[in-house]
Amino acid sequence: MHDSERSPTRLLTPSECWERLAHAPYGRIAAAAAGQVDIFPVNHKVDDGIIVFRTAAGTKLLELTIRNGIAFEVDGLDGDEAFSVVVKGTAEEFDRDADVREAEGLGVQPWAPEEKDRWVRIVPESIQGRSFTLASSTGTPDISA
């Protein structure tokens, strides 16, 4: 399929965005502090319009404490369609026992072996997504480069 034969990029509805967020195995947080922007991969869960993840004390948590405005992004493939979803909002650490118990019930399991004993929620202010059909010659992108 040539580019001229493919459907144009399509904006996703909010419900399509949330569905893709809920099924993505991981996402990326972009946070800024002290004039620098950092991007951190995190595995997450979606709970009633809120994104939840675990982390450890360190740069990521420090940056979210200094400036809690963040962007969260997931992307992936769904058959021959590629998609990207971006959430902009605020991040807040939480440690109230009831909130932590509820978050633990979501099943967020860190991939890295270090202890991730801090909990963060992202409260969305906006969500946007788009998708497009891959060219048949493109296939699955080679991300090993």
C-alpha positions in Angstrom: 0.0 0.0 0.0 1.4 3.4 -1.0 1.1 6.5 1.1 -1.5 7.9 -1.3 -3.7 4.8 -0.7 -3.7 5.0 3.1 -6.3 6.7 5.2 -5.2 10.0 6.6 -4.2 10.3 10.2 -7.3 10.1 12.4 -7.9 11.8 15.7 -8.9 9.4 18.4 -12.0 10.1 20.5 -11.4 10.5 24.3 -12.9 7.0 24.9 -10.5 5.5 22.3 -7.6 7.3 24.0 -8.6 5.9 27.4 -8.9 2.4 26.0 -5.4 2.5 24.5 -4.0 4.0 27.8 -5.6 1.2 29.8 -4.2 -1.6 27.5 -0.7 -0.1 27.0 1.9 -2.1 29.0 4.0 1.0 29.7 4.1 4.7 29.1 6.5 7.6 29.3 6.4 10.7 31.6 7.9 13.9 30.4 8.8 16.2 33.3 10.7 19.5 33.5 12.7 20.9 36.3 15.6 23.4 36.5 15.3 24.1 32.8 15.7 20.5 31.8 13.2 18.1 30.4 13.5 14.4 31.3 11.5 11.4 30.0 11.0 8.4 32.2 9.4 5.0 31.2 6.8 3.7 33.7 4.4 0.9 33.8 1.0 2.1 34.9 -2.7 1.4 35.4 -5.8 3.5 34.7 -8.3 3.9 37.5 -11.5 5.8 36.7 -9.8 8.5 34.6 -6.7 8.7 36.7 -3.3 7.2 35.7 -1.4 5.5 38.6 2.2 4.3 38.8 4.8 3.3 41.3 8.3 4.8 41.6 11.2 5.1 44.0 12.8 8.2 45.6 15.0 9.8 43.0 15.1 12.1 40.0 11.7 11.3 38.7 9.9 11.9 42.0 12.0 15.0 42.7 11.1 16.5 39.4 7.4 15.7 39.9 7.6 17.4 43.3 9.4 20.5 42.0 7.0 21.0 39.0 3.9 18.8 39.0 2.8 19.7 35.4 3.6 16.7 33.2 2.9 14.9 30.0 2.3 11.2 29.8 2.4 9.3 26.5 1.7 5.8 25.2 2.1 4.6 21.7 1.8 1.2 20.0 0.5 -0.9 17.3 -3.0 -2.4 16.9 -2.9 -4.7 13.9 -1.9 -2.5 11.0 -2.7 0.7 12.8 -0.2 2.8 14.8 -1.4 5.1 17.6 -0.1 7.7 20.0 -1.9 9.1 23.0 -0.8 12.1 25.1 -2.2 13.1 28.5 -1.3 16.5 30.0 -2.0 17.0 33.7 -0.6 17.2 37.1 1.2 14.5 39.0 0.8 14.1 42.8 2.4 11.6 45.2 0.0 10.0 47.5 0.6 8.0 50.7 -2.7 7.8 52.5 -3.3 4.2 53.6 -6.7 3.9 51.9 -5.4 5.3 48.6 -2.3 3.1 48.7 -4.4 0.0 49.3 -6.7 0.9 46.4 -3.7 1.5 44.1 -2.1 -1.8 45.2 -5.4 -3.5 44.1 -4.8 -2.3 40.5 -1.9 -4.6 40.1 0.8 -2.2 39.1 4.0 -4.3 39.2 7.3 -2.6 38.6 9.5 -4.2 35.9 12.8 -3.0 37.4 14.1 -5.0 40.4 14.5 -1.9 42.7 11.8 -1.3 45.3 9.2 1.1 44.1 7.5 2.1 47.3 6.2 5.6 46.2 2.8 6.1 44.5 2.0 8.8 42.0 -1.3 9.7 40.3 -1.7 11.7 37.2 -4.8 13.8 37.1 -5.5 14.6 33.5 -6.3 18.1 32.2 -6.3 17.1 28.5 -6.1 13.9 26.5 -5.4 13.7 22.8 -4.6 10.8 20.5 -4.2 10.0 16.8 -3.8 6.9 14.7 -2.8 6.0 11.2 -2.6 2.9 9.0 0.9 1.6 8.5 2.2 1.2 4.9 2.4 -2.5 4.0 6.1 -2.2 3.3 6.6 -0.6 6.7 5.4 -3.6 8.7 6.4 -3.6 12.4 9.0 -0.8 13.0 12.5 -2.0 13.8 13.2 -0.3 17.2 16.6 -2.0 17.7 18.5 0.8 15.9 
